[in-house]
Amino acid sequence: MSEKSLQQEAVEEALKVERRDYFGAWPKTFITFGALWSLYQLWIASPLPYSLGWGIFVDLPARGVHLAFGLFLCFLLFPAKFEEKRGGKAWYSLVLAIIAAASAMYVYFGYDGIVLRAGILLNIDVLGLSIPIEVIISAVGMLLLLEATRRGVGLPLVIVCGVFMIYSLFGPHMPEIISHRGVSLSRMVGYNWLTSEAIFGIPIAVSLSYVFLFVLFGAFMDTAGAGKFFLDMSFAAVGKYRGGPAKAAILASGLTGMISGSSIANTVTTGAFTIPVMKKTGFPGDKAGAIEVSASINGQLMPPIMGASAFIIAEFIGISYYDVIVHAMIPAFIAYISLFYISHLESLKMGLVGLPKADLPAMRKTFKEGAYFLVPIGMLVYLLLVKRWSPGSAVFWSIMMMAGIIVIQQVLLAREHKLSVLKGVKSGGVIIFYSLVAGAKSMTAVTAAVGAAGIIVGIVSSTGLNNAMLGIVEALSQGNIYILLFLVAVVSIVLGMGLPTTANYIVVASLMAGVMVELGNASGLVLPLIAVHLYVFYFGLMADATPPVCLAAFAASAISGADPMKTGVQSFKYAIRTAILPIVFIFNPELLLVGVESIWHGIMVFIVALMAIFAFSSLTLQWMFVRLKLVEAVLLVFVVISLFRPDFVLDRFSPAFSDVPMAQVVANETSVEAGKKVRLYVTRETEYGDRFKLFTATVPTASENVLEAVGVSLDTEDDGRTSVSDVAFNGPAEQLGITWGDYVTSVGLEQSGRMPKEIIYIFGILAYAAVVVMQRRRLKAIEEADLVKA
């Protein structure tokens, strides 16, 4: 084999398709600047700038360069419609690419002036005319950012941004409940383009510092052949079992999802191999596609990448990425294991078997040939979870290790073909180069979408819309936490049908996360921030499997040949077990290891939750060993509730709080023990209607008068309502926020001697065991009947 053919083979393996199709109308330009973008990202992530004292980029300028690359390449990669029809070179797009990049680079070159002027936009005098140069640059930059987003992502996100911009400009003319003082055009564009609070805020900062590098790491792994290795390993591991191809698809999507973080990318890469094999072994096209879609969606839940949103969650909440991984780990594993269970149930229903051993890759041989792919992944996990390095540093060194492995891989291949070491090094360099380009290509549309989502973040913060949303959502939900959760889920899914997962998360979290915490507390439910943000994240993922859009399902149907809508409906049916998990951890944060104090406690939570999701999966498919009967389905409903929400079941028999008659409370005839909690249900009148709140106070010392212990005085008004007439200075009531004029509708006292909620687990497990026994007996009877017939 010659040097030329070896390098050519490496390039073809890296690209898979023609350069023009892969890199747009300007392939050479794209390849050059794509590689430069990746090198820039590696440079700022490396220790070299600080070691050399040169090439150090501070926050805002670094983000400006990052967005400039993204916009420039986005216009080259995605031509306008009329350019596609003409099939010529996109000269129009090249001009827009240069202008867009220049607008973003102004943040880099003009940074000192932007800081010194402290929000005052620059005007320049030309022939006696004062030209608002920064307003023009900002407006042009925002318009081109929206155009790049339209090309790369689609029109929905642009429409959402447009609605928010209209709201920003015409705030005084909006309905009173959401009105604001209004923002001038110059202030809106300047605030969004020239500060670190909007377009160049947290989303772009996370894209710059973490997301790009993880995507680049995935590109290095993919071009080196890691995807094929994971797929072969998956078939070797589980292909021989019942429904083996489906299980292999799930395992392969989980492994590739760890490095890709994109549900649609997962679907088209692993699905191209797994869906045809699933169909060959008996799966209908819609179910084969749906299993791949569900597995690919769950890929964005899998550590260490978890999609780009995980990094933004860490920044929004102010915790480390390590903490996000730890909290999200159990739900992610449960989601995947339950999908294995679903594929097994479907195989049982259809009477499918595994693949013949002769058709499967040899496990030992496959592992031996590709074990080196596990080394950089292991290093990444070690640096993140054990050494607690920052995600940027951990993935940088993992990329460096992967680059070294690629070179060694090609050197060994060259020696195998009797070629020199130098030729192998050159081939490795080719793959590394195109890995750099492939990483930039994957980030092009993402960067534009994240920048556009930053417009929404900036408008929310500059207009105070997040505070207005509190009143709107509270009015719609009437203080009911279940209605609130339903509204947030619907908003996440609907927006997710037109927005990428990352942009969708940013939009919904900016608007609704604080509202959920506020109204949750008002309902007496303490919502950890991580639970709220993961709730939004999970339901945003559901959009990829929710008809009528369900983009991942459309991608799978293109491979399977099945009806896209039928595939989407089946995908939603499989993915509904993923949607149940955020509802569970909102009410039971132990699933996120919140409040878990020991490893044994954590293991118990995992096992119980796994049993619950198995029961839920059987319910959705109406199958365990055989088809479920009504009594078995009812028992499984009890299993799901008791194992997922033991406190809910316990409250039906032994409530945590007992209500005290208001007449007894007002008459000072109610005592309370020291250390016990008192709940006050309060209605507060506002100009937008009544607001309902639940305040919980812990009594420091025992008292014969519960009102005195809480630090509040009540009066009964003529209409029979009980109002707050006085609040003790710095007492528990004042510290909670209870004020004069509030109406107390009821008072609850914490019960003593209440059994631990874990007792309910026993009843749930016994009910599950009863269903298993009934199912096994019916299965045995069916098998005996078949033997008699035979």
N, C-alpha and C positions, 0 to 999 in steps of 0.2 A: 504493500500500500504506500503510495507517495505522500509527501508532505501536503500537497495540495488537496488530495482526496481526503486525508485525515481531517484537515481543517474544514473542508467543505461539509463533511459528515457532521462535524461538531456544530457548524452554523445551522445546518438543516434541522438537527435535533433541537437546537435552541429556539428556532423560529417556527418550525412546523408548517408555515404558510409563506406565500410570496411576500417580499418586502413591501411592495406597494399596498397590498391588501392589509398588511399588518401595521404599517407605519403611516398610512395616509398618502396624500398626493405629493408630499415632499419627504420621501423616505430618508434621503441622505441628511437633510437638515434635521429631521426628527431624530435620527440615530445619533447625530453629533451632539445636539443639545440635550437629548435624553440622557446620554452617558455623562455629560457635564453636570446635569442636575443631580444624578445619583452620586457623583464624585463630590459635589458640593455638600450633599447631606452627610456623606461619610467624613468629610473634612471637619465639619462643625461638631460631629459626634465624637471625633477622635481627640486624644489628649495633645496632639501635635500643635494646634494653635497656641495653647497655653505654655507648652514646653518651649516653643520657638519665640513666643512673644509677638507673633505676627499672624494676620488673618483671623483675628478674633471678631466675631459678629455678635453685637448685642441684640436684645430681644426684637424690637420693632424693625430695625433694618434687616435682620435675618429673616423675619417673616415676610418682608417685602420682596426679598430675592426669591424666597420659596414660592410665593404666589406668582411672581413674574415668570418663572420657569413654567409653572403649571398653566397659566393662561396662554403663554406663547405656544406651548406644545398642544394645548387643547384646540386652538384654531387650526393648527396644522393637521391634527389627527381627524377632526370631525368637520368636513366641508359643509357648506350651505347646500340646500336642496338643489338650487339651480346649477351649482358647481358639479354635483353628482350627476345630473342629467347631461351636462356638457362633456363630462369625463376629462376635462382639461386640467391643467395645473391651477391650483387655487391662489391666483395672484391676489384676489380680493381678501382672502383669508390671511395671506402672508402679511399684508398691510395692517389688517386688524390685529394680528398677532404681535407685530412690532409695537403698535400704539398701546395695546393692553399691557405688554411687558414694560414699556417705558413708564406708563402711569403707576404701575406697582413699584418700579425701581425708584420713583421719586421719593418714596418713603425712606429708601436707603440713602440716596444722595442728598436729600433735603432734611435729613433727620435733625441736625443741629438747629436749624432754623425753626423747625416745628416745635422743638422742645423750648427754645428761647422765647418764642412768641406765645407759648402757653395758651393755645386755643384760638388766638387771633389769626385769621387766615390772611395770607400774603396777597397784596395787590401790587402790581407794577405799573409804572407810568410809561406810556408809549405815545409820543406826539401829543402830550397833554391829556391823554385819556387814561383813566385808571382801570386797568384790566384785572379782574379777580382771578388771578392765575391758578391759585390752589382750588378755588371752587370749580373751575373748568377741568383741571386735572382730576379732581375727585369725581365729578359728574361723569366724565368720559370713562374713568376707571370702573365706576359702578355699572354703567350701561354695558361696557364690554364684558365685565364679570358675569352679568346676567345673560348676555348673548352666549358666552362660553358655556355657561350652565345649561342653557337651552339646547345647545348642540350636544354636549356630553351626557346630560342626564335626562333632559326632556323639559317640556313646558310647565308641568305642575309646580315645580319648585319656583320657577320664575313668577308664576301667577301668585303664589303665596307671598313671595317677597314684594311683588307689586301692591298687593292688598295692604301689607304692613306699611309700605312707604306712603300710600294714600292716607292711611290712618295717621301717620306721623305728621303729614302736612296739614290735614284738615281736621285735626283733633277737636278744635273748639266747636265744630259743626256736627260732631258725632252725638249719639244719644247720651243723655246725662250720665248714665252709669259707667260709660267707658270714655267720656270726654276728657280732654286735657287742654293745657294752654296753647298747644300747637307749637310746631317746630318749623322755622323758616327753611327754605330750600338750601341755602348756603350752610346753615348750621347742620342740617341733616346729612348732606354729602360730606361735609368736613369732618363731622363726628364719626361717620362710618368709615371714611377712607384714611383719615390721618391720625387716628388714635388707636390705642391698644385695647379698646373696649368693645369693638364691633367686629368688622371684617378681619382685622388683625388681632383679634382677641384670643380667648382660650381655644376655640376650635382650630384655628390655623396654627397656634402655638403647639398644640398637641400633634397636629399633622406634621409639623416641622420636626419636633423633638422625638416622636415615637412612631407614629403611624407609618411614615414613609420607610423608616428603617425596617420595620417588621414586614412590610410588603416587599421590600427589597430582599430581605432574608428569604421570604417565600419564593421570590423569583429565582434566586440562586439555587434553592433546593429543587425547584421545578425544572429548570434548564439542565441541571445535573442529572435528572432522572429519578428524583425522590418520589414523584407521584406514581410512577410505574412500580417502584419498589414497594410502596405502601399497598398498592392494589394487589400485587402478587402475594405479598405477605398475608393480606386479608383473605384471599382465596385459599392460600395454603393452610391458614389457621382454621377457618370455619366453612370452607366450601363443601366439605364432605357431609355436613350435617343437614338436617331437614330444612329446606328453604335456604340452602347454603349461599347461593348467589345474592339473595337479599341481605343476608347477614354480612357477607363480604362487602356489599355496597355500603352498608351502614358503618362498618369498621373502617373502610377506606376513606369514607367521607369524614369520619371523625379524625382520622390521622392527618388527612390533607387540610381539614378545617383548622387544625392547630397552627398551620403555617399560612393559609390563604386568607381566612377571615371574610370570605364572600360566599353567600349562599348560591348565587347564580354561577359564579366561577366553579364552585364545587360541583354543581349539577352537570355542567357541560364537560368538565374534565373527567371526573370519575364515572359519570353517567354514560359517557360515550362507550365505555367498556362494560359496565355492570348492567345497564338496562337491557341490551340485547341478550346477555346471558340469562338474566331473570326471565325474559320472555321465552327463551329456548327451553327452560326447565319447567314452564307451565304457568308463570305469572301472566295475567292479562296485561296489556300495554299500559292501561291507566294505573293499575296497582304497582307495576314495576316503576313507572315514572314517579308515582306518589311516594313510594318508599325512598327513592333517591332524593326527591325534593325535601322530605322530612329530615332525612339524614344530613343533607347539605345545609338546611336552615340551622340545625343544631350545631353545625360546625362553628358557627359564630358564637356559640356559648362555651366552646372548649378552650381552656387555658392551653398555652400561655398567651395567645393573641386575643381571642374572643372578639374579633372584629375591632374596627377603629373606635367604636363607642366606649369600650372598656377604659381606654386611656382618658377619654373626655370625662367619663364618670369619676375617675380618680381626681381629675382637676376640679370639676364642679363641686365635689364633696369636700375636697381638701384632705384626702387620705392617700396612702401610697398605693401604687399599682399592685403590690404584693397583697395588700388587704382586700382589694377588689377580687383578686384571684381566689383568695381563701374563702371569702363570703360566697362567691358564685360557684364554687367547686361542686358541692353536693347536688344542687339542682341540675347542673350540666351533666354529671355522671348519671343521675337518675333519668334524665331525659333520654340519654343514649341507651341505657340498659333497657328502659321500657320500650324503645323502638325495636330492639332485638326481640323482645317478648312479643310485640305486635307482629313482626315478620314470622315468628314461630307460630302464632295463632293462625295467621293467614295460610301458612303452609299446612297446618293441621286441617283447616277447613277444606282446602283444595286437594288434600292427600298427596302433597308433593314430597319428593325426597331430595337428597343432596346430589352433588355432581360425582361421577365416578372418580376414583382416586387417580386413575391414569390421565384424566383431563386436567388435573390440578398441578400447579407448580410444587416442586419439592421444597418443604419448609427449610430444611437445613441448607440446601444449596442456595435458595433465595436469600436467606438471612446472611449467609456467608458473603454473597456477592454484593449486598447493599447495606451491611451493618454499619458502614462508615457514615451513612446518613443519620444514624441515631446519635453520633458523637456531637455535632453542633447543637442538636435539639437538647441533648442531655446537658450540654454546657450551658445553654440558655436557661433551662429550668433550674440548674444548680445556682447560677449567678442570681437569678431572680428570687428563688424561694429560700435558698440556704444562705448565700452571702448577702442577700438583700441589696444588691446593686440597683441603681436606677435602670428602668427599662432601656433607655437609650444606650447606656454603657454596655449593658448585658448583650443586647442584640448586635451592637457594633462588633464586639469581639467574636460573637458567634458567626457573623458574616465573614470576618477575617479568617476564621477557622474553615468555613465552608469554601472560601476562595482557595485556600491552601489545599483542601481536599480535592477540589476540581483539578488543580494543576497536577497533583500526585496521580489522580485517576487517569488523566490524559498521558502522563509520562509512562505509566505502566502499560497503557494501551499501545503507545508507540513502541515500547520495547517488545511487546507481544507480537507486533507486526514488523520487527526487525528494523525499526526506525530509531533515530538518535533521540537523546534526551531533550535536546533543544527543540526538535520538532514537536515533541509532546508538550513542552512548556508553551510553545506558540499556540497549539490547539487549545490548551487550557486558558490561555489569554483571550482567545476568540470567544469561548463560552462565558468567561467572566465579563467581557465587554458587552455581549448581548444580554447577559443577566442584568447588567446596569441599565441597559436600554429597556428591557422588559419590565423592570421595577418602575421606571419612570412612566412607561406606558400605562401600567395599572393604576398609577396615582394621578394621572392627568385629570380624568373626570371627577375623581374623588376630591381633589384639591379645589376645583371650581365649585363643586357642591358645598363643601365645607365653608368656603369663602362666602357664598351666597347665604348660607344659613347664618353666618355672622352678621349679615344685615338685620336679620330678625332679632338676634340677640341684642344688637345695638339699639334698635327701635324700642324693644321691650324695656331696656334700662333707661333710655332717654325720655320716654313718655310716661313711665310708671304704670305700664299696662299690666304688669304682674299683680299690682295691688288691685287694679280694677277687676282682673280675672277672679280674684278672691270673692268679690261681691257677686259677680255673675254666676260662678259655679255654686256658691253657697245658696243663691236664690233658686237655681235649678234643682239642686240636690235636697234643699230644705234640711240641711244638716245630716242627711242620711249617707253614711259612709259607703253603703252598697251602691247607691245611685252614683255617687262620686266616682267610685272605682269603675263602674260601667261606662261613665262618660269619658274618663281618661282612656280606657281601653278602646272605645270606639274612635276617639280622636286619633290615637296612635295608629290604629289599623287603617283608617281612611287616609290619613296623611301618608302613611307608609306605602300605600298603593301607587303613589306618584313620586315619592322621595326615596333616595337611598337610605339605608338603615341609619347611617351616621347623621345625615341631615335631619331625618325624622326625629331621632332621639334629641338632637340639639333643640329643635323647635318645641317639641312637647315638653321636654324637661324645663326649658326656660319659662314656659307659660304655666305648667301645671305642678311641677315638683313641690314648690313652696306651698301652693294651694292645698295639695294633698296632705302635707305635714300639718298645716294649720287646721284644716277641717277634720283631719284624723284626731288631733289632740282635742278639738272641740267635741268630738264624739266619744271621747274617753279611750281612744285607741292610740297608743304611743307608736308612731311609725318611725323606725330607724331610716335615716336618709338613704342608706345603701339599698334598703328594701324598696323605697319609692323609686329610685333611679333605675334599679333593675326591673321593676314593674313596667316602667315606660319602655325600657330596652326590649324586654321580652315581647310585648305586644306590638312593637314596631317590627320585629322579626316576623310575626304572624302574617303581616301583609303579603309577604312573598308566597304564601300558600293559601291566601284568602281570595276566592273569586269576588268580582269578575276580573281583576287585573292579574294577580298571582304570577308574577314574572318568572319565578323559578319553575312553576308548573308548565308554563308555555315553553320554556327552554327544554324541559324534560319531554314534553309531548312531541317536540320537533325530532327528538331522538327515537322515541318509542313508536311514533306514528299513530298514537291514540288521540282521541278528541281532547283538545286543551282544557275545555270547561269541565269535562268528566274527570280529567287528571287533577284539576284544581280542587274540585269537590272532594275527591278521594284524599288529596294532600291535606286539606283542611281537617278531614276526619282523623287522619293519622296525627296531625300536628296539634290537635286540641289538647292532647296530654301535656304539651309544652305550655299551652295557655293556662292550664289549671295550676301550674307551679307558682307563678307570681301571685295569684289569688291566695294560695296557701301561705307563702312566706310573708305576705302582708299581715295576715292574722296570726301566723305562727313563725316568727323570725328565727326560731331555733333551726329552721331549715337552712338559714344563712349562717349558722353557727353564732348567731347573736344570743348571748346569754348562756352559751354552752361552756361549762367550766372545766371539763376533763375530756380526755380522749375517749373514755368509755361512754360518756354522755353523747359525744359526737357519733360514735359507732351506733348507739341505740337509735339516734335520730335518723341516721342513714338507713338502717335496716327497716325501721317502721315506715319511713317515707317510701322506700322501695316497694314494700308490700302494698302500700296504699295505691301507688301508681300502677302496680300490676292489676290490682282490683279495678281501678278506673279504666285501664286499657281493656280488660275483659268486658266491662260494661259497654264501652263504645263499640266493640266488635260483637257483643252478645255471644261470646264463646270463651270457654276455658279448655276442658278436654272434649266436651261436646257442647251443643248449643245450650245457652242458659234458659232455665225456666224462670217464671215470674218470682217465685219465692227466693231463688238463688240471686236474682238481680237485686231484689229488695235487701237481702243480706249484704250483698256487695256494696250497695249504697251506704249501709250502716258502717261497713268496714272503712270505706273511703273517708267518711266524715269523722269517725272515731279515731282513726290513725293520723289523719291530717289535722283535724281540729278537735283534740280531746277536751279542751276547755269549753267548746261549744256544747258538747254532749253533757259534760259535767254541770254546766249552768242550768240545764233542763231539770236536774234533780237536786242540785245543791248550789244555788246562786252564790256568786262571790260577794254580792251586796244585797242587803234586804232594805226595801223601801219603808220609810217611817211616815205615818200620816202627818201631813203638814200642820194640822191643828195641834198635834202633840208637840211638834217641833217649835211652833210659835209660842206655845204655852210653857216652853222651857222644861218639858217633862221627859227629855231624852238625854241619857248619859252616854258617854263614850270612853273606851279604855285607851290607855296610853299606847302610842305606836300604831293604832288602828287608822284606817283611811276612811275619809268621809267624802262622798260624792254629792255635789250640788249641781242639779240640772237648771240651767239659767237660760232665759229668753231675754234678748236685748233688742229693743226697738231702734231701727235706723231708718234713714230716709229711703232706703231701698227695700224695706220690709224687715221682718223679724229675723234675727240671727240667733241660732241655737248653739249653746256651748255647754260642755260638761267639764266641771272643775273638780279635781281630786286633790284633797289636802290630807296630809298626815298629821295627826294630833300629837303634839309633843308630850303632853302630860294628861293623865286621866281627869275627866271633868263630869260633873252632874248636868252640865248645860252644853249641848253640842254646839250651839251658836256661839257661845262664849269661847269655846275651845277653838273654833274656826276663826273667830274675830269678825263677826258680822251681826247686825241687828236687822230684824224683819218686821214689817208692818202689814196688816191685812187691809187692803183697800176696799172701797164700797162695792166694786164689781167682783169681790171675792178673791182677787189675785193677791199674791204675797210679794211685796217689793222690798228691796234692800233700802233701809233708811239710814244706816250708818255702817262704816267699815273701820275697824280698829287700825290705828297707825302701825304700819310695818307688820301686821299680823298675817297669818296664812292666807286669808281671803284677799287682802290687798296685794300680796306678793304674787298671787295667781292671776290677778287682773280683774277681779270682781269690783264693780263700781256702784256708786249710788244710782238708783233708778233701775237697776236690773231686776228682773222678775224671777224668783226662785220657784220652779214648778214642782220639784220633788227633791228629797234628801235621802241618800242611801248610806247605810253603815256596813262596813266590812264584816263578814261573818267569821266567827271563830270555829276552829275544829274542822275546817273543810278538808276533805280528802285530797291527796295529790292527784293532779290530772293524769299522771302516768298509769293510774289504776284503770282508766278507760282503755288503755292500750290492750289490756288483758282481754276485755270483752270483744274488742275488734279482732284480735288474733284468733280467739275462739270462734267467732262468726266466720272468719276466713277459712279456718280449718273445717268447719261444718260444710261450707260450700265445696271444698276440695273433696271431702268424703262423699258427698252426694254426687258430685261429678264423676268420681272414680267408679262408684257403684253403677251409674248409668252407662259409663263407657264399657265396663266389664260385661254388663247385660247385653249391650249392642254387639260386642265381640263374640259372645257366646251364641247369640242369635245368628250371626253371620256364619259361625262354624256349623251350626245345625243346618242352615240352608245349603252350605257347601257339601 
